[in-house]
Amino acid sequence: MYFFDEKRKQPLHIQLYEAIKEDILTNRQKGDKLPSIRKTATLHNLSKTTVESAYTQLCAEGYIESIPKRGYFVSDLSFTQFTPPAQNRRSQNALPEAIPWRYDFFPARLRSEDFPLKLWKRLFARVIDETIDFGSYPDGAGEMGLREQIAAYLAKSRGVVCRAEQVIVCSGFADAMSLLAKLVKRRYDTFGMEHPGYHVAHKVFADYGYNIRKIPVGKQGLDLQALETSGAQIVYITPSHQYPTGVAMPVANRQKLLAYIKRIEGLIIEDDYDSELTYKTRPIPSLQGLDRNNRIVYMGTFAKSLSPALRVAYMILPEHLLPDYYESFDAHFPHVSITTQKTLEHFMKEGHWERHLRKIRTLYRKKHDLMKKALRKRLGKTFTIVAEGGGLAILIYPTRPFNWQKCKTLAEKKRIKLYFAKERSGGDFEALRMGFGGFSETEIYEAVEAFGEVWDACRR
Amino acid sequence: MYFFDEKRKQPLHIQLYEAIKEDILTNRQKGDKLPSIRKTATLHNLSKTTVESAYTQLCAEGYIESIPKRGYFVSDLSFTQFTPPAQNRRSQNALPEAIPWRYDFFPARLRSEDFPLKLWKRLFARVIDETIDFGSYPDGAGEMGLREQIAAYLAKSRGVVCRAEQVIVCSGFADAMSLLAKLVKRRYDTFGMEHPGYHVAHKVFADYGYNIRKIPVGKQGLDLQALETSGAQIVYITPSHQYPTGVAMPVANRQKLLAYIKRIEGLIIEDDYDSELTYKTRPIPSLQGLDRNNRIVYMGTFAKSLSPALRVAYMILPEHLLPDYYESFDAHFPHVSITTQKTLEHFMKEGHWERHLRKIRTLYRKKHDLMKKALRKRLGKTFTIVAEGGGLAILIYPTRPFNWQKCKTLAEKKRIKLYFAKERSGGDFEALRMGFGGFSETEIYEAVEAFGEVWDACRR
């Protein structure tokens, strides 16, 4: 006999289900017959529907079985030992606690204030009223309208030659690299990367089982001789603004690289991550635009000049890789919310993107120059500039012996977040990456002032 | 001597840069000295700034070199053969053309009309005005507020036991699987999957180099004996609503599976993809909630009940995998736009999600029942139902010999898109997946009527 409480919030059929389940687990054994639905209903003064509903649920979960024309029987649950949920199963596995930084020189930060908030909101409100299909899976490669905008923009500003069909919209650089690593695995097994170079690039390919070759970077960018001896078939490079050294690969080397890759039928991954942000010259044209042999995968992102929080990047696949891509399941699953894609599409279409870029370039050029000035003022002749003129950071290096380890710990103690080139790029190349993007103009002086105290204490 | 056109839109320094570049490539050789900036300025009646700007750009791109106190010299470009961009480099590599379907029975479609458009728009407008930082990289695992909402929802509706820190927000199922495959590669090398089963699941793991084992599925779900012999350490299952057969794993087998995985220190991936959509019983509680040994990765998605176009899914990692995840670079790169995350967070927080689910469940239960009725009416006794009562499709199978190949081609000819279980899940299990989610109530009858003609023509 089960007892029910009409006042309890739980419907009666759930109360009955719980009661029978409890009864089965504690008192019954395999093959025990349950009273018929009608019988149980009469006994407990419940409707037949209520009892049927409880029995159906018990059947669905496997506690009882229904045998046609014979009735309901308890299943074989001999194995089942129900342990009550452990209270402290939620072990508080401590995660690294976030330090509230006073100054964070992160070299890939923008100021939220520079994001075109009102415009974005207005465009979003408009696109969502237009024909967005929220019920279907959109194109896995991205919205065609957005891809057309990206192709047109790249043709104009970077000399990239491509059709919209070659543009694949991704949620970030690592996401694009992962898609690519998977896509070309049947063709290649050895991946070459700049050394020093961006640490995430080779990690993605290493995870997919590629052999990794580190190719030294000199004053002219990637060492082409070393590339040839390495046996790498795919090579990841940042030719216009090498990460982290900042050097640009001269045009002669670009041509040599293209010819070599053509000869071995290899692939170049051109990461053009902050091409929009050059302050002293016009942007150096892309390698992709020089290539005549469809040997380049071009990678770009909106993270460095619009927002890293929107999660939109793209890659341009060469024609010969398209069939493989479109045959894979990846072509069915887009990586970016349709609302973000559509808003960005209209943002570009109506010319806001180019206006935004002009604004950002002016703003960040100013901050770049201020950072340089502030460093000169505070540090005097104790440092040299290793790389400048582009992106969101100036790279500096001490002129005298310097205690790098102390610099790191002391800065943390003073809640100043510093970025050391070595930590994210491997190799012997060391420099401090003095990011200015996240600071206002006044903050630059304050931040450098605070940093100066750390710097002075570490000089030997 | 170069010629300039003041009326051209291009600034003079760019015209000069182009002219010198052309000159270098056609007439000059390595080591040729360029006239000094002053000389060129005088000669062409240009300002020194204009000339300096052109020279700087040529230096940056590697056409010339500046030697301090000596001047500017042409670089070694002997290798450089500039081919003009080929006009038909844009080979129109034909992609499969989209067929304009009259009726599409896609089993994972929703109706755009059922998306809470106005509400979403209103919430978006509010969250974007609140404190979103568009300048920084958000938490790679997702916004903590959203993760708290997901954890609370799963605890309530699916019996899932987890902390918000265990929730990783992803852009979709394949995205989550990919992250996981990478994360546990050091621990495991053999992946077991249901056979028949969801084709994407094992593809992701195969791409990461895992050995794949196919484990048969019977009337009680996964064959546990076969699992043991397979040697799989990770097993992917859909225990509450097996894909594609629709069976639920009974509670006794769940306990056995959990005990086995505990014994081998393996891992279960529980894909609970359409748990919200059960029409005949209450949802079957999750396997994760039964587990006492932290051996389950739970996968869920908003694609099946909110929108597949928003690209939001999640996985719940067991505690012991968290340190590896948080140490990887993945923890730094979120997969979903912050605006989408924040909007969804508020959508859940204010109770709209649960209201939406109730609405959707009622709507789709009705469509489910209509589809069944329409099939009965049109096809009579020529079919049996293989799976029903949940999700967005009813699975049917002909009672008599049937020409499956003809069915496929004839349907395409009549522009009716059908889905065959075998095509997406492997094995011998065949059934037609009659998706109803994308249709209005009237469309269900029309679609089944049109489908009936194909069906009749294929019966033998």
Interface residues (C-beta under 8 A of the other chain):
Chain A: I14 S53 T56 Q57 A60 E61 G62 Y63 S75 D76 L77 S78 F79 T80 Q81 T83 P85 A86 R89 R90 S91 N93 L95 P96 F106 A108 R109 L110 R111 S112 E113 D114 F115 L117 W120 K121 F124 A125 I128 D129 I132 D133 F134 G135 S136 Y137 P138 V161 C162 R163 E165 S171 G172 F173 A174 D175 S178 K182 K185 H199 V200 K203 D207 Y208 G209 Q220 A248 M249 P250 V251 A252 N253 R254 Q255 K256 A259 K280 T281 R282 I284 P285 G289 R292 N294 A303 S307 P308 A309 L310 R311 V312 E319 L322 P323 Y326 F329 D330 F333 P334 H335 V336 S337 I338 T339 T340 G437 G438
Chain B: I14 S53 T56 Q57 A60 E61 G62 Y63 S75 D76 L77 S78 F79 T80 Q81 T83 P85 A86 R89 R90 S91 Q92 N93 L95 P96 F106 A108 R109 L110 R111 S112 E113 D114 F115 L117 W120 K121 F124 A125 I128 D129 I132 D133 F134 G135 S136 Y137 P138 V161 C162 R163 E165 S171 G172 F173 A174 D175 S178 K182 K185 H199 V200 K203 D207 Y208 G209 Q220 A248 M249 P250 V251 A252 N253 R254 Q255 K256 A259 K280 T281 R282 I284 P285 G289 R292 N294 A303 S307 P308 A309 L310 R311 V312 E319 L322 P323 Y326 F329 D330 F333 P334 H335 V336 S337 I338 T339 T340 G437 G438
